[in-house]
Amino acid sequence: MISNFKLKPDTSWDFRQEDTKYYSHCFHNYPAMMIPQVASRLIDLYGKNAKILFDPYCGTGTSLVEANIRNINAIGTDINPLARLISKVKTTPIFLEKLHLEILNFRNCLSHYFMNIPIDFDTPDFNNILYWFSEEVITKLSVIKKFIYEIENNNIKNFFRVCFSETIRDCSWTRNGEFKLYRMTDKQIKNFSPDVFSVILNKISRNLKGLEIYQNAKKNMSSSEVYDFNSVKSIPDTIIPDNSIDLVVTSPPYGDSRTTVAYGQFSRLSNQWLDVSNASEIDKISMGGTNNKNLTKYNFKPLDNVIEDILKIDSKRAFEVNAFYHDYLKSINNISKKIKPFGYVCYVVGNRTVKSFNLPTDKITQFFFENNNFSHIYTYIRNIPNKRMPSKNSPTNITGEIGNTMLNEYIVVLQKK
Ligand SMILES: C[S@@+](CC[C@H](N)C(=O)[O-])C[C@H]1O[C@@H](n2cnc3c(N)ncnc32)[C@H](O)[C@@H]1O
C-alpha cells in the first residue's frame, strides 16, 4: 500500500559536517557517491545477522567497504570499469611493506625523469587527447603509466591505477566541479600548469594513509567481489543464486545519464588512459541509455500519469523517462529473486523533476518491490548537504531556467515476505 502521508526530512540522516572520507572512502571522487555514514547506519539497522550484502549499482563501493568492516561479505556490480576498479581497490587488502617499496621505486623512477635518464615510454593517441591535455602533461602521464604497467603485483598495480586516474582528471583541461566533460576557457588553460608528479604523489600518500587505517580497522577475513553484470539484463545464478542475499544497500542512478548524472563522461578520460575499450559507450549502456519503441504501462498512476503529462509537451523526454523506469523495473524484478525471505533492500533514491513534473522515484521503488512480494518498512528522508551531484537543473529544459531538484534523498527500506 502506498500511503500519501507526507514525511519531513529526518536530519539525523544528514551527517552534516561529518568526515565522509575516512578509511578507503578517500580514494577517488565520483559523482553522487553515497555518504558512508548512510551505508553504515543502514547496515547496522537492517544487517544485524547478515552474511552477504549486494550492491547492484556499486559505483565506488561505499557499501562494500562498510559491509566488510562489519565482517559481512559483499558483492558489487557496475557497468563502469572505472567504478569497478575503485570498488575493488577500496576493499582489497595490500601487503603494506610491499606497497611502501613500490612507492619508493616510483619516486626513483620520477627522479630518473628529472635527471634526464632516458625512459622508454609510449604516449597514447586516443581521439581528442590534445583537446584535453597539454603535451607536457601527456608526457608525464605516459611516464607514470609505463611505471604502473610494469608493476607485477596486481593489487599494488591497481592501487596505483586509482591514484593515476584522479591525477588524469586533475591535470586535464576539464572544468572543476562538473560531471560532464567541459573544457576550461582559453584564459583558464593559459593559467593552468599542473605539477603532475606532485599531484600523483599527494594522492598516493593520502590513499596509503586511508588504506592503513582501513586495514587496521578491518580485523576480519570478509571480502568483496566486484562484477560487471548488468542487473537490467540478468543476474548470473553462478554468481548470485536465488534467495541468497541478506541485504541490499544501494544508490541507483537518478535517471538516464544524458539528463541526470553522466557517469560515463565523468570517467571517460580515466577509462581512455586505462585502456578501457568502450570508454565512450558507458552512458549508452547504463540504465535508460537506450529508448524503447513503445511506452511501458506500469499500472502505477503516479508514474503513468507523469509520463503521459510529459508526452503532451515533449515526446522525446517522455521516451527518455520511460526508458529509465523500464530498465529500473527489470532490474528490480531480477534483484528481488536474489533476496532471501525476510532479507532487506535499502534503496537511496532521488525524486527528480522533468518538465516541471516530479517523478516520485521513492514511491515507484516501493511499488516495484511490493509487486515482487516485499513489504514496505520505512522511507527515511534526508537532506543532501554534502553529496557531489547537481542540486539544480532546468526542469523545463529552457536554457537559463533553473529549478531546485534533489534537495532530498529518500531511503526506501523494504523486506521480502
Ligand atoms: C549513484 S551511483 C552509485 C554510487 C555509489 N553508491 C558510490 O558510493 O560510489 C550509480 C551507479 O550506477 C551505475 N549504473 C548505471 N546503470 C547501471 C546498470 N544497468 N547496472 C549496473 N550499474 C549501473 C553507474 O555507473 C554508477 O556508478
Ligand as a Chemical Component Dictionary entry (heavy atoms), coordinates in Angstrom:
data_LIG
# 
_chem_comp.id                   LIG 
_chem_comp.type                 NON-POLYMER 
_chem_comp.pdbx_formal_charge   0 
_chem_comp.three_letter_code    LIG 
# 
loop_
_chem_comp_atom.comp_id 
_chem_comp_atom.atom_id 
_chem_comp_atom.alt_atom_id 
_chem_comp_atom.type_symbol 
_chem_comp_atom.charge 
_chem_comp_atom.model_Cartn_x 
_chem_comp_atom.model_Cartn_y 
_chem_comp_atom.model_Cartn_z 
_chem_comp_atom.pdbx_ordinal 
LIG C1  C1  C 0  24.634 6.769  -7.728  1  
LIG S1  S1  S 1  25.933 5.878  -8.475  2  
LIG C2  C2  C 0  26.437 4.780  -7.220  3  
LIG C3  C3  C 0  27.368 5.446  -6.262  4  
LIG C4  C4  C 0  27.889 4.518  -5.193  5  
LIG N1  N1  N 0  26.856 4.217  -4.210  6  
LIG C5  C5  C 0  29.096 5.149  -4.511  7  
LIG O1  O1  O 0  29.029 5.429  -3.312  8  
LIG O2  O2  O -1 30.086 5.403  -5.201  9  
LIG C6  C6  C 0  25.093 4.835  -9.628  10 
LIG C7  C7  C 0  25.979 3.853  -10.369 11 
LIG O3  O3  O 0  25.149 3.031  -11.180 12 
LIG C8  C8  C 0  25.918 2.620  -12.294 13 
LIG N2  N2  N 0  24.978 2.054  -13.291 14 
LIG C9  C9  C 0  24.182 2.666  -14.177 15 
LIG N3  N3  N 0  23.452 1.776  -14.857 16 
LIG C10 C10 C 0  23.788 0.549  -14.384 17 
LIG C11 C11 C 0  23.369 -0.784 -14.660 18 
LIG N4  N4  N 0  22.449 -1.023 -15.577 19 
LIG N5  N5  N 0  23.924 -1.799 -13.970 20 
LIG C12 C12 C 0  24.873 -1.556 -13.032 21 
LIG N6  N6  N 0  25.307 -0.325 -12.724 22 
LIG C13 C13 C 0  24.775 0.719  -13.377 23 
LIG C14 C14 C 0  26.669 3.860  -12.709 24 
LIG O4  O4  O 0  27.805 3.539  -13.474 25 
LIG C15 C15 C 0  27.024 4.456  -11.323 26 
LIG O5  O5  O 0  28.304 4.045  -10.942 27 
# 
loop_
_chem_comp_bond.comp_id 
_chem_comp_bond.atom_id_1 
_chem_comp_bond.atom_id_2 
_chem_comp_bond.value_order 
_chem_comp_bond.pdbx_ordinal 
LIG C1  S1  SING 1  
LIG S1  C2  SING 2  
LIG S1  C6  SING 3  
LIG C2  C3  SING 4  
LIG C3  C4  SING 5  
LIG C4  N1  SING 6  
LIG C4  C5  SING 7  
LIG C5  O1  DOUB 8  
LIG C5  O2  SING 9  
LIG C6  C7  SING 10 
LIG C7  O3  SING 11 
LIG C7  C15 SING 12 
LIG O3  C8  SING 13 
LIG C8  N2  SING 14 
LIG C8  C14 SING 15 
LIG N2  C9  SING 16 
LIG N2  C13 SING 17 
LIG C9  N3  DOUB 18 
LIG N3  C10 SING 19 
LIG C10 C11 SING 20 
LIG C10 C13 DOUB 21 
LIG C11 N4  SING 22 
LIG C11 N5  DOUB 23 
LIG N5  C12 SING 24 
LIG C12 N6  DOUB 25 
LIG N6  C13 SING 26 
LIG C14 O4  SING 27 
LIG C14 C15 SING 28 
LIG C15 O5  SING 29 
# 
